[in-house]
Amino acid sequence: MPEQRVSGWLLAGRACATASILAGHLIAALPRLLTRTGRDRLAERAPELLTALGPFFVKAGQLVSTRRDLLPERWCDALAELADEVRPPRRAAVARALAAAGLADAFAEFEWDPVACGSIASVHRARLADGTEVAVKVQRHGLRPVLEADLRLALLGARAGRLLPSMRDLPAEEMIGQLGAAVLHQLDFTAERESLLLLRANLADHTDLRIPAPVEELCGPGVLTMEFVPGISRFRPLGMTPERRREVVRDVLRAVYRMLFVDGLVHCDLHPGNLCLDGEGRVVVLDAGFVVRLPDAVRRYFAGFFLNMAQGNGPKCADIVLDSAARLPADLDREGFRTAVTELVDEAFGALSKDFELGAFAPRLFKLQRDHGVFAAAEFAFPLLSLLVLEGMIKEFDSEVDFQAEAVPVLMASFAEDVRVDAERAADAAPRERA
């Protein structure tokens, strides 16, 4: 991503603050560095350090915790514990944001105490003049310059890290650039509004899935107004009959598979905080701040990987991983990698389909990639990791769900559509070539 223009004074201030925090944590960690056990437990201090560094590092840590293809599991497990520990914004700051968006007088009632609060924004309950209840997401004031400064510092740190032998082969700069783009993208409420509209349109047939509609005339810079969903609860199957659990699971899975394999529009943040249940037992997706559109080639790669895995075609799966990789080492043992992936796919294919678990398969695939220096493109890794998060929640509803069986019909429909589109493109191109 292009480097951000950051005020020199702000950058210097953030650099001093960051250096002070890092020095304090390094001094505290010195006793651990003297023993092997202590060094192995350094990951446990990472959440505390990143929280002290500020919201950019917290968000980046949350995202990097999903990249088990790049980092050891103990680091990913530690970073997954990161949470937004922030104070609610002051009333004056929220009022200033509403006024800047031209919405100071848009609401008949507005609850200044937020119903949810994170490092990027707070969410407030409000009521319109006609009595309609809405949820108003208000971005924190002055956040972008600080995030951009911290991103710049992180990139400088990644470049300096290349001097260390253990860091030379890790695409740290590229990885931080991708994470930075993802974090800054969450400040773009216009893009989030468009993502909500696209998801609602694409998934309109899935009656067990609810995506709040944005109130377009009440959105502006730093403010996103949506329909308010009352009575939501955590994404858990309490009180549901077994039949209802199966219905919900299958509709959610088909919706997610459609996003991944057909639409190429991926919600990369499907964690328990963003999936809830409404009073009717429908699944509610509350946040679309981290939704990305897959390039068509990547969508096809991803769908092809899953279909070939379901068919037990290990060599083809290995080829797809290699073809879609962001970086391959010059001395890659290509045949060794293909053999290892084939053995892994054969083992998964040999198990009963209902017993297949992506949560067991993916870490082994990621380890193979790390061992061979094969770094997956973020566009390929994030969808897979979204499924990993979803799998754990889905299993709580229905432990017998057959993930592969539910995926195959969607995959076949996706490939049929791709064949049709390719045929149309070829037919359109033929007259131009003859001319």
GIGI-V229396 format. One record per run of one state. SS is the DSSP state (h for helix, s for strand, l for the rest). FROM is the first residue (numbers start at 1). TO is the last residue. Records with the same first field share a line. If there is no record, write none. Layout:
BEGIN
SS: FROM-TO + FROM-TO
END
This chain:
BEGIN
l: 1-7 + 34-35 + 41-42 + 54-54 + 65-72 + 80-90 + 101-108 + 111-115 + 118-120 + 128-132 + 140-142 + 162-164 + 168-171 + 186-188 + 203-208 + 212-213 + 215-215 + 219-219 + 221-222 + 228-232 + 235-241 + 264-264 + 268-274 + 278-282 + 286-290 + 294-295 + 311-313 + 328-333 + 351-352 + 356-357 + 373-374 + 377-377 + 398-402 + 435-435
h: 8-33 + 36-40 + 43-53 + 55-64 + 73-79 + 91-100 + 143-161 + 165-167 + 172-185 + 189-202 + 216-218 + 242-263 + 296-310 + 314-324 + 334-350 + 353-355 + 358-372 + 378-397 + 403-434
s: 109-110 + 116-117 + 121-127 + 133-139 + 209-211 + 214-214 + 220-220 + 223-227 + 233-234 + 265-267 + 275-277 + 283-285 + 291-293 + 325-327 + 375-376
END
